[in-house]
C-alpha cells in the first residue's frame, strides 16, 4: 500500500488517506480479530453473520417487481 505526501497539509491528508485505505481493505478489522484466539464455534458464527450482511448489501440495490 502506498500513500503519497504533497504540500503543507500533506502529512495530515496522507494519514487520513492511509486510514481509509486500511479500513477499506479490512486490515484493521483482521488484525484485531487475529489478536486473540477465536473459538471454532465463534468463527463459524462470525462467518455466517458476515455472509448474511454481504447478501443484504447485495440485495439492497436490487429492484423487486
Secondary structure as UniProt FT lines:
FT   TURN            8..9
FT   HELIX           10..25
FT   HELIX           27..34
FT   HELIX           40..60
//
